[in-house]
């Protein structure tokens, strides 16, 4: 069995665990909090989620890139990462507090605001340190960093929301517990107690940030495109519509774990690959398989959308079925971006994604402002699908030019695709 397939299985198991725990958590929250409670929770967590994409400063990606290329010693990078983490934690907490408190319709509850921002320092720490293991192709450890917080959060939400009936506060607190648990594990696993130092290496910090900020800005724009609809629903509609939309999106988010299964490994291998063109050809083969998998899954979800929503979340969320159906065509096409972007990101070219996602974000906001007041959650879903489609096609054009492979060739399926991938060993490209 090739090393790639072994890592693919490891990541696959991790993704299944994340989906299972996330789905279980979503079911509990939906059935115990209802549409309005779900809407409130979505509104409270959207700003921390967005800011974490930029507040993380792309450090995880930078660390993966520099560790993979062996440009700096691991110990020096660790010390610099800790210094960056301390600074970003303070800034992130302050900014997110004011965003939720004064820009969200759910920010009136001071306790909720505090609980919503409390996971930030631990999440940032976990994100930063995950890059060390991905850069060294330690996929198993990297996987545990991803699924363990989900498992702990699931157990916590069951205890706090179901057993003790704490409601929104319990759901928010469960996110804190999951990330806090991983925080202490990583300190021990990555031997970070010896990495604290008052001596600051500005050269290393500059190197990490110079590449990382591009990753961070790129990720912020990408996530803004994903979250713009929730923000605008929160401001222009009500908690009920926000809750309905959030549950339609939740199923779609799980579906995206399929291309992300490949993207994780693609990013790690691309960062250490010696033959960029050959590697891109292999990534394109993976893309074709991802499209088939997502296409089949999307068709099943479209046909059985109502049944799935009612089964998981209850009759109160039946309107989420149409939201999901409207989102799925855009999700299928954005798979192109999800997989191919990790190839360019691993090569140290994250700015390509910004060229596609920024105009798509502007389009998404304009369409939401037009469609949302009249069509509510369904209008937000239509806006997202159009935006995703535009972003995918635009990025495909840029990617084709960047790797010098014609678009027609990217989608030229072959009978050998499945056989080729099963025999693939991406470690040979180091």
C-alpha positions in Angstrom: 0.0 0.0 0.0 1.4 3.4 -1.0 2.2 6.0 1.7 -0.4 8.3 0.1 -3.2 5.7 0.4 -2.2 5.1 4.0 -2.4 8.8 4.8 -5.6 9.1 2.8 -7.1 6.4 5.0 -5.9 8.2 8.1 -7.3 11.5 7.1 -10.5 9.8 5.9 -11.1 8.2 9.3 -10.4 11.6 10.9 -12.9 13.4 8.6 -15.5 10.7 9.3 -15.0 11.3 13.0 -15.3 15.1 12.6 -18.5 14.7 10.5 -20.0 12.3 13.0 -19.2 14.4 16.1 -20.2 17.6 14.3 -23.4 16.1 13.1 -24.2 14.8 16.6 -23.5 18.2 18.0 -25.7 19.9 15.4 -28.6 17.5 16.0 -28.5 18.2 19.8 -28.3 22.0 19.3 -31.1 21.9 16.7 -33.5 19.8 18.7 -32.9 21.5 22.1 -32.5 25.1 20.9 -34.8 25.3 17.9 -34.4 27.6 14.9 -34.1 30.8 16.9 -31.5 29.3 19.3 -29.6 28.0 16.3 -29.7 31.4 14.6 -28.5 33.1 17.8 -25.6 30.6 18.1 -24.7 31.1 14.4 -24.7 34.9 14.8 -22.5 34.7 17.9 -19.9 32.4 16.4 -19.6 33.9 12.9 -17.4 36.8 13.8 -14.8 34.7 15.8 -14.8 32.2 13.0 -14.1 34.9 10.4 -11.5 36.7 12.5 -9.7 33.5 13.3 -9.1 33.0 9.5 -7.2 36.3 9.5 -6.1 36.4 13.1 -4.3 33.1 12.5 -2.1 35.1 10.1 -1.5 32.1 8.0 1.1 30.9 10.5 0.1 27.2 10.2 0.5 27.3 6.4 3.9 29.2 6.8 5.1 26.7 9.3 4.1 23.8 7.1 5.9 25.4 4.1 9.1 26.2 6.0 9.3 22.9 7.9 8.6 21.0 4.6 11.4 23.0 2.8 13.7 22.8 5.9 14.5 26.5 5.7 14.7 27.1 9.5 15.3 24.8 12.6 12.1 23.6 14.2 13.1 25.0 17.7 13.6 28.5 16.3 10.2 28.4 14.6 8.5 27.2 17.7 9.8 30.1 19.8 8.7 32.6 17.1 5.3 31.0 16.8 4.6 31.4 20.6 5.6 35.1 20.4 3.2 35.6 17.5 0.5 33.7 19.3 0.6 35.9 22.4 0.2 39.1 20.3 -2.6 37.8 18.1 -4.5 36.4 21.0 -4.7 39.8 22.7 -5.7 41.6 19.4 -8.2 38.9 18.4 -10.0 38.9 21.7 -10.4 42.7 21.7 -11.6 43.0 18.1 -14.0 40.0 18.3 -15.5 41.3 21.5 -16.4 44.6 19.9 -17.6 43.0 16.7 -20.1 40.7 18.5 -21.1 43.2 21.1 -21.9 46.1 18.8 -22.5 44.6 15.3 -24.4 41.4 16.0 -28.1 41.4 16.9 -27.3 38.7 19.4 -24.6 40.7 21.2 -26.9 42.1 23.8 -26.1 39.2 26.2 -22.7 40.0 27.8 -22.1 36.4 29.0 -22.8 35.0 25.5 -20.2 37.4 24.0 -17.6 36.4 26.5 -18.2 32.7 25.9 -18.2 33.2 22.1 -14.7 34.7 22.2 -13.2 32.5 24.9 -12.2 29.7 22.4 -10.1 32.1 20.4 -6.7 31.8 22.2 -6.8 28.0 22.3 -8.0 27.7 18.7 -5.2 30.0 17.5 -2.6 28.0 19.4 -3.9 24.7 18.0 -4.0 26.1 14.4 -0.4 27.4 14.7 1.0 24.2 16.0 -0.8 21.9 13.6 1.5 23.2 10.9 4.5 21.5 12.5 3.1 18.1 12.1 1.7 18.7 8.6 5.1 20.0 7.5 6.8 16.8 8.7 4.0 14.7 7.0 2.9 13.4 10.4 -0.6 13.0 9.2 -1.8 10.9 12.1 -0.9 13.5 14.7 -2.3 16.2 12.5 -5.6 14.3 12.3 -5.9 14.0 16.1 -5.5 17.7 16.4 -8.6 18.1 14.2 -10.9 15.4 15.5 -10.2 15.4 19.2 -11.7 18.9 19.9 -14.8 17.8 18.0 -15.2 14.7 20.2 -14.7 16.6 23.4 -17.1 19.4 22.2 -19.7 16.7 21.4 -19.5 15.2 24.8 -19.6 18.6 26.4 -22.6 19.8 24.5 -24.5 16.7 25.4 -23.8 17.2 29.1 -24.4 20.9 29.2 -27.3 21.3 26.8 -29.2 17.9 27.2 -28.4 16.9 30.8 -28.1 20.3 32.4 -30.3 22.3 29.9 -28.0 25.3 29.9 -29.1 26.3 26.3 -27.0 28.7 24.2 -24.5 29.2 27.0 -23.9 25.5 27.2 -23.4 25.2 23.4 -20.9 28.0 23.5 -19.0 26.6 26.5 -18.7 23.2 24.8 -16.6 24.9 22.0 -14.3 26.3 24.7 -13.8 22.9 26.4 -12.9 21.1 23.2 -10.2 23.6 22.1 -8.9 23.9 25.7 -8.4 20.1 25.9 -6.4 20.2 22.7 -4.4 23.1 23.9 -2.9 21.2 26.8 -2.3 18.1 24.7 -0.3 20.1 22.1 1.9 21.8 24.8 3.0 18.3 25.9 3.1 16.7 22.4 5.1 19.5 20.7 7.3 20.0 23.8 6.4 23.7 24.0 7.2 24.2 27.6 10.8 24.6 26.6 10.1 27.0 23.8 9.0 30.0 25.9 11.6 32.7 25.6 11.8 36.5 26.1 14.3 36.7 23.3 12.5 37.6 20.1 13.9 36.5 16.7 12.4 39.2 14.4 13.9 37.7 11.3 12.0 34.5 11.7 8.8 36.3 12.7 9.2 38.5 9.6 9.7 35.4 7.4 6.6 33.6 8.9 4.4 36.7 8.6 5.6 37.7 5.1 4.2 34.5 3.6 1.6 33.9 6.3 -0.2 37.2 5.9 -0.9 36.4 2.3 -2.3 33.0 3.4 -4.3 34.8 6.1 -5.8 37.4 3.8 -6.6 34.8 1.2 -8.3 32.7 3.9 -10.2 35.7 5.2 -11.6 36.5 1.8 -12.5 32.8 1.2 -14.3 32.6 4.6 -16.0 35.9 4.1 -17.5 34.5 1.0 -18.8 31.5 3.0 -20.1 33.6 5.9 -21.3 36.8 4.3 -24.8 35.3 4.1 -25.0 34.5 7.8 -23.8 38.1 8.7 -26.3 39.7 6.4 -29.1 37.4 7.6 -28.3 38.4 11.2 -28.5 42.1 10.3 -31.3 42.2 7.7 -33.5 39.3 8.8 -34.1 37.5 12.1 -32.8 34.6 14.2 -35.4 32.2 12.8 -34.2 32.7 9.2 -30.6 32.6 10.3 -31.3 29.3 12.1 -33.0 27.8 9.1 -30.1 28.8 6.9 -27.4 27.6 9.3 -28.9 24.0 9.3 -29.1 23.9 5.5 -25.5 25.0 5.3 -24.4 22.5 8.0 -25.1 19.5 5.7 -23.2 21.2 2.9 -20.2 21.8 5.2 -20.0 18.1 5.9 -20.1 17.3 2.2 -17.1 19.6 1.8 -15.1 17.2 4.0 -14.7 15.0 0.9 -12.4 17.4 -1.0 -10.8 18.6 2.2 -9.8 14.9 2.8 -7.5 15.3 -0.2 -6.6 18.9 0.2 -4.9 18.3 3.6 -2.5 15.8 2.0 -2.1 17.8 -1.2 -1.0 20.8 0.8 1.6 18.9 2.8 3.0 17.1 -0.3 3.0 20.2 -2.5 5.0 22.1 0.2 7.8 19.4 -0.1 7.4 18.5 -3.8 10.5 18.8 -6.1 8.5 18.4 -9.4 5.7 21.0 -9.4 4.3 20.1 -12.8 4.2 16.4 -12.2 2.6 16.9 -8.8 -0.1 19.2 -10.3 -1.0 16.5 -12.8 -1.6 14.1 -10.0 -3.6 16.7 -8.1 -5.8 17.1 -11.1 -6.5 13.4 -11.2 -7.6 13.7 -7.6 -9.9 16.6 -8.5 -11.7 14.5 -11.1 -12.4 11.8 -8.6 -13.5 14.4 -6.0 -16.0 15.8 -8.5 -17.5 12.3 -9.1 -17.8 11.7 -5.4 -19.3 15.1 -4.6 -21.6 14.8 -7.6 -23.1 11.5 -6.5 -23.4 12.7 -2.9 -25.1 16.0 -4.0 -27.6 14.1 -6.2 -28.6 11.9 -3.2 -28.9 15.0 -0.9 -31.0 16.9 -3.5 -33.4 14.0 -3.9 -33.8 13.2 -0.2 -33.2 16.7 1.3 -36.5 17.0 3.1 -36.3 13.5 4.6 -32.7 14.1 5.8 -33.4 17.4 7.4 -36.5 16.2 9.2 -34.7 13.0 10.3 -31.7 14.9 11.7 -33.1 18.2 13.0 -36.8 17.8 13.2 -39.9 19.3 11.5 -39.1 22.8 12.7 -36.2 22.9 10.2 -38.1 21.5 7.2 -37.5 24.8 5.3 -33.7 24.1 5.6 -34.2 21.4 2.9 -34.7 23.9 0.1 -31.7 26.0 1.3 -29.5 22.9 1.1 -30.9 22.0 -2.4 -30.1 25.5 -3.7 -26.6 25.5 -2.3 -25.5 22.1 -3.6 -24.8 23.1 -7.3 -22.5 25.8 -6.1 -20.8 23.4 -3.6 -20.2 20.9 -6.4 -18.5 23.5 -8.6 -16.5 25.0 -5.7 -14.9 21.6 -5.2 -12.6 22.7 -8.1 -11.3 25.5 -5.9 -11.1 23.4 -2.7 -8.7 20.9 -4.2 -6.7 22.9 -6.7 -6.2 25.8 -4.3 -4.2 23.6 -1.9 -1.8 22.8 -4.7 -1.0 26.4 -5.3 -1.0 27.2 -1.5 1.5 24.4 -0.9 3.7 25.9 -3.6 3.7 29.2 -1.7 1.2 31.0 -4.1 -1.9 31.7 -1.9 -2.5 35.0 -3.7 -4.0 33.3 -6.7 -7.1 32.4 -4.6 -7.6 36.1 -3.7 -7.8 37.0 -7.4 -10.8 34.7 -7.8 -12.5 35.0 -4.4 -12.4 38.8 -4.0 -14.7 39.5 -7.0 -16.8 36.5 -6.0 -17.2 38.0 -2.5 -18.3 41.4 -3.9 -20.8 39.6 -6.1 -22.1 37.5 -3.1 -22.7 40.6 -1.0 -24.5 42.4 -3.9 -26.7 39.4 -4.6 -27.5 39.0 -0.9 -28.6 42.6 -0.5 -30.9 42.1 -3.5 -32.3 38.7 -2.8 -32.2 38.4 1.0 -34.9 41.0 1.9 -37.5 39.3 -0.5 -36.5 35.6 -0.3 -34.9 35.3 3.1 -32.7 32.2 3.7 -33.5 30.9 0.1 -32.2 34.2 -1.3 -29.0 33.8 0.6 -28.6 30.3 -0.7 -29.1 31.4 -4.3 -26.6 34.3 -3.9 -24.0 31.8 -2.5 -24.4 29.3 -5.3 -24.0 32.0 -8.0 -20.9 33.4 -6.1 -19.4 29.9 -5.7 -19.9 29.1 -9.4 -18.2 32.4 -10.4 -15.3 31.8 -8.0 -14.7 28.2 -9.2 -14.7 29.1 -12.9 -12.5 32.2 -12.4 -10.0 30.3 -10.2 -9.9 27.4 -12.7 -8.8 29.9 -15.4 -6.0 31.2 -13.2 -4.9 27.8 -12.1 -4.7 26.5 -15.7 -2.4 29.4 -16.6 -0.3 29.0 -13.5 0.5 25.3 -14.0 0.4 25.5 -17.8 -2.2 22.8 -18.2 -5.3 23.5 -20.5 -8.7 23.5 -18.9 -9.9 20.9 -21.3 -7.1 18.5 -20.1 -8.0 19.1 -16.5 -11.5 17.6 -17.1 -10.4 14.9 -19.5 -11.4 11.8 -17.7 -9.5 8.5 -18.3 -10.3 4.9 -17.4 -7.0 4.8 -15.6 -7.9 7.6 -13.2 -9.0 5.3 -10.4 -6.3 2.8 -10.9 -3.7 5.6 -11.0 -4.7 7.1 -7.8 -4.8 3.8 -6.0 -1.2 3.2 -7.0 -0.1 6.8 -6.3 2.8 7.5 -4.0 3.2 11.2 -3.6 6.3 10.8 -1.4 8.3 10.1 -4.5 7.9 13.7 -5.4 10.0 14.9 -2.4 
